[in-house]
Amino acid sequence: MPVKVGILGCGFIGRIHALDLKADARVTLVGVADMVPQAAQRLAAEVNTKPLPSLEALLDAGIEALYVCTPNTLHLDPVLRGLAAGVHVFSEKPMATSLPEAWKIRQAAGRARGMYQLGFNRRFANVYRFAKQMIDEGRITPLLAQLKHNRGELKQPPWTADPSVTGGYLYETPVHLFDMSRFLLGDVVELVGWARRSVYQELDGFAVLLRCAGGAVASLTSVAHTSWLFPYERVEIYGAHKTVVTEELERAWFSPGMRDQVEAMDCFQMPFEQKWGYAMEDRLFIDACLGARPPAVTAEDGYRATELVEACYQAVRNEKVVRLPLPEPSA
């Protein structure tokens, strides 16, 4: 029987997931809901489902799985309500915009009858899977790394400059970079960093140093006002005379030695939803709903990414080294 899915939030990312799910024969889209009725009506017409007025209406419609695609600061309540109702929950990133909220979700996910998966799509993007494969196969052991994710501006859409919506600049797109640091290099045990407020009414430029449990050391930078100079997302991982580089979600290279042929991946012509990992993360979520596998990105993964963002804000605010893990909010 197809999995009955409802989507809460009908903006850009809700539409991406809806189109993916429409193409999956294992899914029935029961309905979509948004606080703006016209948004729900437009998406419902595009994916041939019902526009519904609220989360309550989605749950009353008998959904078995819920996609939470609301603004960053509005993830906590629908996720908790979905888990309490016994449905599977896919939540877009970030898990939450504070450590206490992330802790509540992690605890609820551990008790829930349904399954929880977080939307860190970079883990399923081809370029990062390529880099991870080089590491997992032992072809490169990360010793040092540089991770960069910039935004050109926080003007379009305007809400990207509003911390009451985003939770803060780092909780918008840069949170992916913190997750990538764990995904590629392992858990972070301490960090120190600096930040400044230059153009916007919040901290909008960060330079951070990370030390990982496995010994790798990395720099992480993110600036919100770079005018979209390509590439605005890039990771470089250095081993012993070996290097892995990713450039946007378009290309990746592996240099296995000083005089060896470089291996390359070019994703330029791939469909957007495949290149960016959305198609795979949606497919894996439905797999998990059907009991075929565990969630691909767990509540623990989400909690640790939130913890890294919070540790970064602490480090730049106090200009001191912050050691991880942070004390749990329940302690």
VENGI-V385237 format. One record per pair of residues at least 12 apart in sequence whose C-alpha atoms are under 7 Angstrom apart, sorted by the first residue. I is the first residue (numbers start at 1). J is the second residue. Records with the same first field share a line. If there is no record, write none. Layout:
BEGIN
I->J + J
END
This chain:
BEGIN
2->26 + 27 + 28
3->26 + 27 + 28 + 64
4->27 + 28 + 29 + 30 + 63 + 64 + 65
5->27 + 28 + 29 + 30 + 63 + 64 + 65 + 66
6->29 + 30 + 31 + 32 + 58 + 63 + 65 + 66 + 67
7->31 + 32 + 33 + 66 + 67 + 68
8->32 + 33 + 34 + 55 + 67 + 68 + 69 + 70
9->33 + 34 + 68 + 69 + 70
10->33 + 34 + 39 + 40 + 43
13->69
14->69
15->43
18->47
19->47
20->279 + 282
22->47
29->49
30->49 + 50 + 63
31->49 + 50 + 51 + 52 + 58
32->44 + 50 + 51 + 52
33->51 + 52 + 53 + 54 + 55
34->53 + 54
37->53
64->87 + 88
65->87 + 88 + 89
66->82 + 87 + 88 + 89 + 90
67->89 + 90 + 91
68->90 + 91 + 92
69->91 + 92
71->165 + 166
72->94 + 96 + 97 + 165 + 166 + 167
73->96 + 97 + 164 + 165 + 166 + 167
75->96
76->96 + 101
80->105 + 108
83->109 + 112 + 114
84->112
86->112 + 113 + 114
87->114
88->114 + 115 + 116 + 289
89->115 + 116 + 117
90->116 + 117 + 118 + 119
91->117 + 118 + 119
92->118 + 119
93->118 + 119 + 120
94->171
95->118 + 302 + 303
96->306
97->167 + 171
98->306
99->306 + 307 + 310
100->329
102->303 + 306
103->303 + 329
106->299 + 300 + 303
109->299
116->295 + 298 + 299
117->285 + 295 + 296 + 297 + 298 + 299
118->297 + 298 + 299 + 302
120->176
121->276 + 277 + 278 + 281
122->176 + 276 + 277
124->277 + 280 + 281
125->249 + 275 + 276 + 277
126->275
127->246 + 249 + 251 + 252
131->244
132->184
140->239 + 242
141->239
142->185 + 216 + 237 + 238 + 239
143->215 + 216 + 217 + 238 + 239
144->216 + 217 + 218 + 237 + 238
145->217 + 218 + 219 + 236 + 237 + 238
146->218 + 219 + 220 + 235 + 236 + 237
147->177 + 219 + 220 + 221 + 234 + 235 + 236
148->220 + 221 + 222 + 233 + 234 + 235
149->174 + 177 + 221 + 222 + 232 + 233 + 234
150->222 + 223 + 224 + 226 + 232 + 233
151->223 + 224 + 225 + 226 + 228 + 232
152->224 + 225 + 226 + 227 + 228
153->224 + 225 + 226 + 227
154->224
169->204
170->309
174->222
175->305 + 309
178->305 + 308
179->305
185->212 + 216
186->212 + 213 + 214
187->212 + 213
188->210 + 211 + 212 + 213 + 324
189->211 + 212 + 213 + 323 + 324 + 325
190->210 + 211 + 321 + 322 + 323 + 324
191->208 + 209 + 210 + 211 + 321 + 322 + 323
192->208 + 209 + 210 + 315 + 320 + 321 + 322
193->207 + 208 + 209 + 312 + 315 + 316 + 319
194->206 + 207 + 208 + 316 + 319
195->207 + 316
204->223 + 224
205->222 + 223 + 224
206->221 + 222 + 223
207->220 + 221 + 222
208->220 + 221
231->247 + 248
232->248
233->247 + 248
234->246 + 247 + 248
235->247
241->257 + 258
242->255 + 256 + 257
243->255 + 256
249->275 + 276
250->266 + 267 + 268
251->265 + 266 + 267
252->264 + 265 + 266
253->265
284->296
END
